[in-house]
Amino acid sequence: MLMQFLNDNRFLSGIHSYERLLAKLLAVLLAIVVGMGTLELFSDAILKMVNLQTNWFDGSLIKLLDRLLLIFIALEVLQNITAYLRDHVVQIELVLLTALTAVARKVIVLPPGAENKPALMAGFGVIVIGIAAAYWLVLMARRSSSPASSSD
């Protein structure tokens, strides 16, 4: 019985089924979290607009953008999970774009005075260039391996 389970094909099939089950559970959990976060974002923004007590330029707008971008990042992660379920592979382009969005979010919501920290700004620059270069390399590799490019 144990030897049948440890058969390579059966074992790999079991691991594959387990991975898919976990991905589905994570997708459901993330969908719920994204939905709840979106509802919370809407309710907070509407309450602030109705009360007319918010000065959007006192940092409230940055906080709103931060939360909005965080929801977009969560949606991209959900796309990563669904792409994995559909294609049975992790799509590196989506992962890199998600990472680029996450870094852009951090840059957009930097607190006032952060521009006076050259090491922080240089670090963000290096990260953005690194992720963008990785994305470009993946696209070039994919383009050079596609059947359409070999006929040129």
N, C-alpha and C positions, 0 to 999 in steps of 0.2 A: 504494500500500500504506500509506504513512504517512498519507495523507489519510483513508483508511478508519478507521485507528486513532484519529485525532484527531476523528472524527465525535463529536459531543457525546454521543449515546446510548451508543455503544460505549465511549468513554472513561470516562463515568460508571459504566457497568456494570463495567468493569475495576477502577476505584477501589473500587466497592462490594464486589466479590469480594475484593479485597485486604484491605479493612477487616475483612470477615467472617473471612478466614483468620487475620489477626492476632488478632482477638478470640478465635477458637477456640484458637489457640496459647497466648495469655495465660491463658485459662480452664483449659487442661490444666496449665500450669505452676503456676498458683495453686492448683489442686486438689491437686497433688502437694505443694507447700509447706505447705498447710494440713494435709494428712494427716500429713506428717512432723512438723510442729510439734505437732500433737495427740498423736502417739505420744510425742514427747519430753516433753511436759508430763505425760502420764500416767506415764511411766517415772520422771521426777524426783519427782513427788508420791508415787508408791508407794514408791520407795526411801526417801524421807524418813519416810514413815509406818512402814515396816518397821524402819528403824534406830532409831526413837524418839529420835533425838538432836536433832530440830528443835524449837525453841521457835517456834511459829507467830507469836508476837507480837514477835519480834525483827526483823521485816521480811520474813520468809519468806512470810507470808500476803499481804502487799502485792505481793511479786514474783509469787506465784502468780496473784493477781487481774489483775495487769498482763499476764501472758502469756495468761491466759484471755480477757481483753478484746481483746487483739491478735488472737487467733484469730477471735473474733466479728467484728472489723472486717474481717479478710481474707475471712471468709464473706460479709459484706455486699458487699464489692467483687466477689466471685465472682457474687453475685446481680445486681449491676449489669451485669456482663459478659453473663451469661445472659439478662437482660432485654433488653439491646441486641441480642443474637442473635435473640431471639424476636420482638421488636417493631420492630426496625430503628431505634429511637430511644433516646437516653439519657434515662432516667427521672429527672428532677430530684428528685423526692421521695426516691428511694432514695439519691441522691448526698448530699442534705442530711441524711438520717437517718444515713448513714455518717459524715459530718462531725461531727454531733452526738455520735455514739457515740465518735468519736476524741477529741473535746474532753472528754467526760465521763471517758474513760479517764485522760487527763492529770490531771484534777482529782482523781479517786479515788486515784491513785498519787502524789500530791504528797508530797515528802519532809517529814519533821517540820521545823517552823520556817518553812515556806512561807507560813503565814498571817501571818507578820510582814513580808511583802513586799506592801504595798498595791497597788503598780503591777501586779504579777503577778496578784493576785486580781481587780483591776479589769479587767485585760485579758481574763482568762478570762470574767468576767461579760459584757463587751461582746461577745465572740465568741459565747457561748451565746445571748444575746439576739438578736444579728444572725442567727444561723443559724435560731433558732426563729421569728423574724419572717419570714425568707425562706420557711421551710417553710409558715407560716400563709398568707402571700400566695399561694404556689403553690396551696395547697389551696382558697383562696377563689376564685382565678382559674379553677381547674378546675371548682369547684362552680357558678360563675356561667355557665360556658360549656357545662355539661352540658345535654342536652335535657330532663331531668326538671325542672330548676329553671326552665326557661322556661315551663312550663305552669302555674306558680303564679300 
